[in-house]
Amino acid sequence: MENQFIKTVLAAVNDIFFSAKINEAAKRAGVTLKYVTTEKDLFEHAKADPALIIFDLNFEAVRPIESIRKLKGTDELKHISLLGYLSHVQIELQRLAQEAGCDAVMPRSEFSKNLSQILMRHSGAGA
């Protein structure tokens, strides 16, 4: 019964550096973190209603733009918060992610700097 209060965050991320940062921030925020490495894996885990899905918008194995579009186009899943990060020079990719329905898109540096606060906000802690 108490597990229903532990929020889950999905991470479609394959960069070891960012995975380590996300792991540490998730521990501090008290969220369960699950990594997905394929589009199929992403949608299977999304059905469990995570509080947030983090996308490395350059992780092509999960087809991020197409996956964001599908998530936001599916009634049972469109309420899930989606956050994407990318290089600050990838203006076109940012535009595509926003048009697909990504709730927040930010440069890697901003994502990295604000990661703890982002996960705390989605953990339900202090809410």
Contact map, one row per residue, 1 for C-alpha under 8 A:
1111000000000000000000000000000000000000000000000000000000000000000000000000000000000000000000000000000000000000000000000000000
1111110000000000000000000000000000000000000000000000000000000000000000000000000000000000000000000000000000000000000000000000000
1111110000000000000000000000000000000000000000000000000000000000000000000000000000000000000000000000000000000000000000000000000
1111111000000000000000000000000000000000000000000000000000000000000000000000000000000000000000000000000000000000000000000000000
0111111000000000000000000000000000000000000000000000000000000000000000000000000000000000000000000000000000000000000000000000000
0111111100000000000000000000011100000000000000000000000000000000000000000000000000000000000000000000000000000000000000000010000
0001111110000000000000000000011100000000000000000110000000000000000000000000000000000000000000000000000000000000000000000111000
0000011111000000000000000000001111000000000000001111000000000000000000000000000000000000000000000000000000000000000000000010000
0000001111100000000000000000001111000000000000000111110000000000000000000000000000000000000000000000000000000000000000000000000
0000000111110000000000000000000011110000010011000101110000000000000000000000000000000000000000000000000000000000000000000000000
0000000011111000000000000000000011110000000000000000111000000000000000000000000000000000000000000000000000000000000000000000000
0000000001111100000000000000000000111000010000000000111100100100000000000000000000000000000000000000000000000000000000000000000
0000000000111110011000000000000000111000000000000000011100100000000000000000000000000000000000000000000000000000000000000000000
0000000000011111011000000000000000001000000000000000000100100000000000000000000000000000000000000000000000000000000000000000000
0000000000001111111000000000000000000000000000000000000000000000000000000000000000000000000000000000000000000000000000000000000
0000000000000111111100000000000000000000000000000000000000000000000000000000000000000000000000000000000000000000000000000000000
0000000000000011111110000000000000000000000000000000000000000000000000000000000000000000000000000000000000000000000000000000000
0000000000001111111111000000000000000000000000000000000000000000000000000000000000000000000000000000000000000001000000000000000
0000000000001111111111100000000000000000000000000000000000000000000000000000000000000000000000000000000000000000000000000000000
0000000000000001111111110000000000000000000000000000000000000000000000000000000000000000000000000000000000000000000000000000000
0000000000000000111111111000000000000000000000000000000000000000000000000000000000000000000000000000000000000001000000000000000
0000000000000000011111111100000000000000000000000000000000000000000000000000000000000000000000000000000000000000001000000000000
0000000000000000001111111110000010000000000000000000000000000000000000000000000000000000000000000000000000000000000000000000000
0000000000000000000111111111000000000000000000000000000000000000000000000000000000000000000000000000000000000000000000000000000
0000000000000000000011111111100000000000000000000000000000000000000000000000000000000000000000000000000000000000001100100000000
0000000000000000000001111111111110000000000000000000000000000000000000000000000000000000000000000000000000000000000100100000000
0000000000000000000000111111111100000000000000000000000000000000000000000000000000000000000000000000000000000000000000000000000
0000000000000000000000011111110000000000000000000000000000000000000000000000000000000000000000000000000000000000000100000000000
0000000000000000000000001111111000000000000000000000000000000000000000000000000000000000000000000000000000000000000100110010100
0000011000000000000000000111111100000000000000000000000000000000000000000000000000000000000000000000000000000000000000010010000
0000011110000000000000000110111110000000000000000000000000000000000000000000000000000000000000000000000000000000000000100010000
0000011110000000000000000110011111000000000000000000000000000000000000000000000000000000000000000000000000000000000000000000000
0000000111100000000000100100001111100000000000000000000000000000000000000000000000000000000000000000000000000000000000000000000
0000000111100000000000000000000111110000000000000000000000000000000000000000000000000000000000000000000000000000000000000000000
0000000001111000000000000000000011111000000000000000000000000000000000000000000000000000000000000000000000000000000000000000000
0000000001111000000000000000000001111110110010000000000000000100000000000000000000000000000000000000000000000000000000000000000
0000000000011100000000000000000000111110110000000000000000001100000000000000000000000000000000000000000000000000000000000000000
0000000000000000000000000000000000011111110000000000000000001100000000000000000000000000000000000000000000000000000000000000000
0000000000000000000000000000000000011111111000000000000000001110001000000000000000000000000000000000000000000000000000000000000
0000000000000000000000000000000000000111111100000000000000000100000000000000000000000000000000000000000000000000000000000000000
0000000000000000000000000000000000011111111110000000000000000000000000000000000000000000000000000000000000000000000000000000000
0000000001010000000000000000000000011111111111000000000000000100000000000000000000000000000000000000000000000000000000000000000
0000000000000000000000000000000000000011111111100000000000000000000000000000000000000000000000000000000000000000000000000000000
0000000000000000000000000000000000000001111111110000000000000000000000000000000000000000000000000000000000000000000000000000000
0000000001000000000000000000000000010000111111111100000000000000000000000000000000000000000000000000000000000000000000000000000
0000000001000000000000000000000000000000011111111100000000000000000000000000100000000000000000000000000000000000000000000000000
0000000000000000000000000000000000000000001111111100000000000000000000000001100000000000000000000000000000000000000000000000000
0000000000000000000000000000000000000000000111111100000000000000000000000000000000000000000000000000000000000000000000000000000
0000000100000000000000000000000000000000000011111110000000000000000000000000100100000000000000000000000000000000000000000000000
0000001111000000000000000000000000000000000011111111100000000000000000000000000100000000000000000000000000000000000000000000000
0000001110000000000000000000000000000000000000001111100000000000000000000000000110000000000000000000000000000000000000000110000
0000000111000000000000000000000000000000000000000111110000000000000000000000000111100000000000000000000000000000000000000100000
0000000011110000000000000000000000000000000000000111111000000000000000000000000111100000000000000000000000000000000000000000000
0000000011111000000000000000000000000000000000000001111100000000000000000000000001111000000000000000000000000000000000000000000
0000000000111000000000000000000000000000000000000000111110100001000000000000000001111000000000000000000000000000000000000000000
0000000000011100000000000000000000000000000000000000011111100001000000000000000000011100000000000000000000000000000000000000000
0000000000000000000000000000000000000000000000000000001111110001100000000000000000011100000010001000000000000000000000000000000
0000000000000000000000000000000000000000000000000000000111110001000000000000000000000100000000000000000000000000000000000000000
0000000000011100000000000000000000000000000000000000001111111111000000000000000000000000000000000000000000000000000000000000000
0000000000000000000000000000000000000000000000000000000011111111000000000000000000000000000000000000000000000000000000000000000
0000000000000000000000000000000000001110000000000000000000111110000000000000000000000000000000000000000000000000000000000000000
0000000000010000000000000000000000011111010000000000000000111111001000000000000000000000000000000000000000000000000000000000000
0000000000000000000000000000000000000010000000000000000000111111111000000000000000000000000000000000000000000000000000000000000
0000000000000000000000000000000000000000000000000000001111110111111100000000000000000000000000000000000000000000000000000000000
0000000000000000000000000000000000000000000000000000000010000011111110000000000000000000000000011001000000000000000000000000000
0000000000000000000000000000000000000000000000000000000000000011111111000000000000000000000000000001000000000000000000000000000
0000000000000000000000000000000000000010000000000000000000000111111111100000000000000000000000000000000000000000000000000000000
0000000000000000000000000000000000000000000000000000000000000001111111110000000001000000000000001001110000000000000000000000000
0000000000000000000000000000000000000000000000000000000000000000111111111000000000000000000000000001100000000000000000000000000
0000000000000000000000000000000000000000000000000000000000000000011111111100000000000000000000000000000000000000000000000000000
0000000000000000000000000000000000000000000000000000000000000000001111111100110000000000000000000000000000000000000000000000000
0000000000000000000000000000000000000000000000000000000000000000000111111110111000000000000000000001100000000000000000000000000
0000000000000000000000000000000000000000000000000000000000000000000011111110110000000000000000000000000000000000000000000000000
0000000000000000000000000000000000000000000000000000000000000000000001111111110000000000000000000000000000000000000000000000000
0000000000000000000000000000000000000000000000000000000000000000000000011111111000000000000000000000000000000000000000000000000
0000000000000000000000000000000000000000000000100000000000000000000000000111111000000000000000000000000000000000000000000000000
0000000000000000000000000000000000000000000001101000000000000000000000111111111100000000000000000000000000000000000000000000000
0000000000000000000000000000000000000000000000000000000000000000000000111111111100000000000000000000000000000000000000000000000
0000000000000000000000000000000000000000000000000000000000000000000000010011111110000000000000000000000000000000000000000000000
0000000000000000000000000000000000000000000000001111100000000000000000000000111111000000000000000000000000000000000000000000000
0000000000000000000000000000000000000000000000000011100000000000000000000000001111100000000000000000011000000000000000000000000
0000000000000000000000000000000000000000000000000001111000000000000100000000000111110000000000000000011100000000000000000000000
0000000000000000000000000000000000000000000000000001111000000000000000000000000011111000000000000000011111000000000000000000000
0000000000000000000000000000000000000000000000000000011110000000000000000000000001111100000000001000010111000000000000000000000
0000000000000000000000000000000000000000000000000000011110000000000000000000000000111110000000000000000011110010000000000000000
0000000000000000000000000000000000000000000000000000000111000000000000000000000000011111010001000000000011110000000000000000000
0000000000000000000000000000000000000000000000000000000000000000000000000000000000001111110000000000000000110000000000000000000
0000000000000000000000000000000000000000000000000000000000000000000000000000000000000111111000000000000001110000000000000000000
0000000000000000000000000000000000000000000000000000000000000000000000000000000000000011111000000000000000000000000000000000000
0000000000000000000000000000000000000000000000000000000000000000000000000000000000000111111111000000000000000000000000000000000
0000000000000000000000000000000000000000000000000000000000000000000000000000000000000001111111100000000000000000000000000000000
0000000000000000000000000000000000000000000000000000000000000000000000000000000000000000011111110000000000000000000000000000000
0000000000000000000000000000000000000000000000000000000010000000000000000000000000000000011111111000000000000000000000000000000
0000000000000000000000000000000000000000000000000000000000000000000000000000000000000100011111111100000011000000000000000000000
0000000000000000000000000000000000000000000000000000000000000000000000000000000000000000001111111110000000000000000000000000000
0000000000000000000000000000000000000000000000000000000000000000100000000000000000000000000111111111000000000000000000000000000
0000000000000000000000000000000000000000000000000000000010000000100100000000000000010000000011111111110010000000000000000000000
0000000000000000000000000000000000000000000000000000000000000000000000000000000000000000000001111111111110000000000000000000000
0000000000000000000000000000000000000000000000000000000000000000000000000000000000000000000000111111110000000000000000000000000
0000000000000000000000000000000000000000000000000000000000000000110110010000000000000000000000011111110000000000000000000000000
0000000000000000000000000000000000000000000000000000000000000000000110010000000000000000000000001111111000000000000000000000000
0000000000000000000000000000000000000000000000000000000000000000000100000000000011110000000000001111111110000000000000000000000
0000000000000000000000000000000000000000000000000000000000000000000000000000000011100000000000000100111110000000000000000000000
0000000000000000000000000000000000000000000000000000000000000000000000000000000001110000000000000100011111000000000000000000000
0000000000000000000000000000000000000000000000000000000000000000000000000000000000111100000001001100011111100000000000000000000
0000000000000000000000000000000000000000000000000000000000000000000000000000000000111101000001000000000111110110000000000000000
0000000000000000000000000000000000000000000000000000000000000000000000000000000000001111000000000000000011111110000000000000000
0000000000000000000000000000000000000000000000000000000000000000000000000000000000001111000000000000000001111111000000000000000
0000000000000000000000000000000000000000000000000000000000000000000000000000000000000000000000000000000000111111100000000000000
0000000000000000000000000000000000000000000000000000000000000000000000000000000000000000000000000000000001111111110000000000000
0000000000000000000000000000000000000000000000000000000000000000000000000000000000001000000000000000000001111111111000000000000
0000000000000000010010000000000000000000000000000000000000000000000000000000000000000000000000000000000000011111111000000000000
0000000000000000000000000000000000000000000000000000000000000000000000000000000000000000000000000000000000001111111100000000000
0000000000000000000000000000000000000000000000000000000000000000000000000000000000000000000000000000000000000111111111000000000
0000000000000000000001001000000000000000000000000000000000000000000000000000000000000000000000000000000000000011111111100000000
0000000000000000000000001101100000000000000000000000000000000000000000000000000000000000000000000000000000000000111111110000000
0000000000000000000000000000000000000000000000000000000000000000000000000000000000000000000000000000000000000000011111111000000
0000000000000000000000000000000000000000000000000000000000000000000000000000000000000000000000000000000000000000011111111100000
0000000000000000000000001100101000000000000000000000000000000000000000000000000000000000000000000000000000000000001111111110000
0000000000000000000000000000110000000000000000000000000000000000000000000000000000000000000000000000000000000000000111111111100
0000000000000000000000000000000000000000000000000000000000000000000000000000000000000000000000000000000000000000000011111111101
0000001000000000000000000000000000000000000000000011000000000000000000000000000000000000000000000000000000000000000001111111100
0000011100000000000000000000111000000000000000000010000000000000000000000000000000000000000000000000000000000000000000111111100
0000001000000000000000000000000000000000000000000000000000000000000000000000000000000000000000000000000000000000000000011111111
0000000000000000000000000000100000000000000000000000000000000000000000000000000000000000000000000000000000000000000000011111111
0000000000000000000000000000000000000000000000000000000000000000000000000000000000000000000000000000000000000000000000000001111
0000000000000000000000000000000000000000000000000000000000000000000000000000000000000000000000000000000000000000000000001001111
